[in-house]
Amino acid sequence: MTNEIVNETVFGQETEFDGVLHFTDNLVITGRFNGTIDATGSLEIDKTAVCTVDKMHAKSIVVYGRVTGDLEASERVELCKGSKVKGDIKTANLRIADNVEFEGQVSMLDSVPDINIFSVASSEFKNALLVKSTDLN
């Protein structure tokens, strides 16, 4: 059994951030954020948070607070009870709880094949896509 160390950063309730934010681990926003988030880690928008973005991209996004702008997550987006989201969502998995205010469109991403596209020939990647798509039929 391996113990994986996960780093988590918290932007406190008194924190206001304007600009472009990049991160690779986990981030919890409890204050105000304005700008763009482009991350490979997980993002949580706390119930006290207010975020205005042109785009918010992360591995997973869990929203308890307020977000205005588009959300994109490679794994999942979760809109929790009491959250307010105004913007389009693009993700592979989506969960919307009761009592959520959501205004926007949803686009579901297809899951990608379990293959590193940068380490294989393009013909191998095409074959992996074909195998994956025939598995679905």
KAHU-V674625 format. One record per backbone hydrogen bond with DSSP energy under -0.5 kcal/mol. CO is the residue of the C=O (numbers start at 1). NH is the residue of the N-H. If there is no record, write none. Layout:
BEGIN
co->CO nh->NH
co->CO nh->NH
END
This chain:
BEGIN
co->2 nh->4
co->3 nh->5
co->4 nh->6
co->5 nh->7
co->7 nh->26
co->9 nh->28
co->10 nh->12
co->11 nh->30
co->11 nh->31
co->12 nh->15
co->15 nh->32
co->17 nh->34
co->19 nh->36
co->21 nh->38
co->23 nh->40
co->23 nh->41
co->25 nh->42
co->26 nh->9
co->27 nh->44
co->28 nh->11
co->28 nh->30
co->29 nh->46
co->31 nh->50
co->32 nh->17
co->33 nh->52
co->34 nh->19
co->35 nh->54
co->35 nh->55
co->36 nh->21
co->37 nh->57
co->41 nh->59
co->41 nh->60
co->42 nh->27
co->43 nh->62
co->44 nh->29
co->44 nh->46
co->45 nh->64
co->45 nh->65
co->46 nh->49
co->49 nh->66
co->50 nh->33
co->51 nh->53
co->51 nh->68
co->52 nh->35
co->54 nh->70
co->55 nh->37
co->56 nh->72
co->57 nh->39
co->58 nh->74
co->59 nh->75
co->59 nh->76
co->60 nh->43
co->61 nh->78
co->62 nh->45
co->62 nh->64
co->63 nh->80
co->65 nh->84
co->66 nh->51
co->67 nh->69
co->67 nh->86
co->68 nh->53
co->70 nh->56
co->71 nh->90
co->72 nh->58
co->73 nh->92
co->76 nh->61
co->77 nh->95
co->78 nh->63
co->78 nh->80
co->79 nh->97
co->80 nh->83
co->83 nh->101
co->84 nh->67
co->85 nh->87
co->85 nh->103
co->86 nh->69
co->88 nh->71
co->89 nh->107
co->90 nh->73
co->91 nh->109
co->93 nh->77
co->95 nh->79
co->99 nh->82
co->100 nh->102
co->101 nh->85
co->103 nh->87
co->105 nh->89
co->107 nh->91
co->113 nh->115
co->115 nh->117
co->116 nh->119
co->121 nh->124
co->121 nh->125
co->122 nh->126
co->123 nh->127
co->124 nh->128
co->125 nh->129
co->126 nh->130
co->127 nh->131
co->128 nh->132
co->129 nh->133
co->130 nh->134
co->131 nh->135
co->132 nh->136
co->133 nh->137
END
